[in-house]
Amino acid sequence: ILTSSPALAPQDSPLKAVQMLWVNLIMDTFASLALATEPPTEALLLRKPYGRNKPLISRTMMKNILGHA
């Protein structure tokens, strides 16, 4: 006799597809506004690109991340 287990039964997602799209739209909007509202400085535009082997998170960034956490 086979019995169905609740762990094996497909469960509904707490958010439907349209709700997930709205959440994504709202979250992406705030992030893009945060990035787009600060004008670039001349020094930033003239800076050379970072090397391929440089770390993504600098020492200053790590201090700020840990300080805010």
C-alpha positions in Angstrom: 0.0 0.0 0.0 1.4 3.4 -1.0 0.7 6.3 1.2 1.3 9.9 0.2 3.7 11.8 2.5 3.3 15.5 3.0 7.0 15.9 2.4 6.6 14.5 -1.1 3.5 16.4 -2.1 3.9 19.5 -4.2 3.2 22.6 -2.1 1.9 26.0 -3.3 4.3 28.8 -3.2 3.5 31.6 -0.7 3.8 34.1 -3.5 2.2 33.7 -6.9 4.2 34.6 -10.1 2.6 38.0 -10.5 3.3 38.9 -6.9 7.0 37.8 -7.4 7.2 40.1 -10.4 5.9 43.1 -8.4 8.4 42.4 -5.5 11.2 42.2 -8.1 10.1 45.4 -9.8 9.9 47.3 -6.5 13.2 46.1 -5.2 15.1 46.7 -8.5 13.6 50.2 -8.7 15.0 51.3 -5.3 18.4 49.9 -6.1 18.6 51.6 -9.5 17.4 54.9 -8.0 20.1 54.7 -5.4 22.7 54.1 -8.1 21.4 56.7 -10.5 20.8 59.7 -8.1 24.5 60.3 -7.3 26.3 62.1 -10.2 29.7 60.8 -11.2 32.7 63.0 -10.3 35.4 63.9 -12.7 38.0 61.9 -10.7 35.8 58.8 -10.9 35.4 59.1 -14.7 39.2 59.5 -15.2 40.2 56.7 -12.9 41.9 53.7 -14.5 40.1 50.3 -14.3 41.0 47.9 -11.6 43.2 45.0 -12.5 41.8 41.5 -13.3 43.3 40.0 -10.2 42.3 42.8 -7.7 39.8 41.8 -5.0 36.2 42.9 -5.4 35.9 44.1 -1.8 38.6 46.4 -0.7 39.9 46.8 2.9 37.9 50.0 3.3 34.7 48.4 1.9 35.2 45.4 4.4 35.6 47.8 7.3 32.4 49.6 6.3 30.4 46.4 5.8 31.5 45.1 9.2 30.9 48.4 10.9 27.4 48.7 9.5 26.6 45.1 10.4 
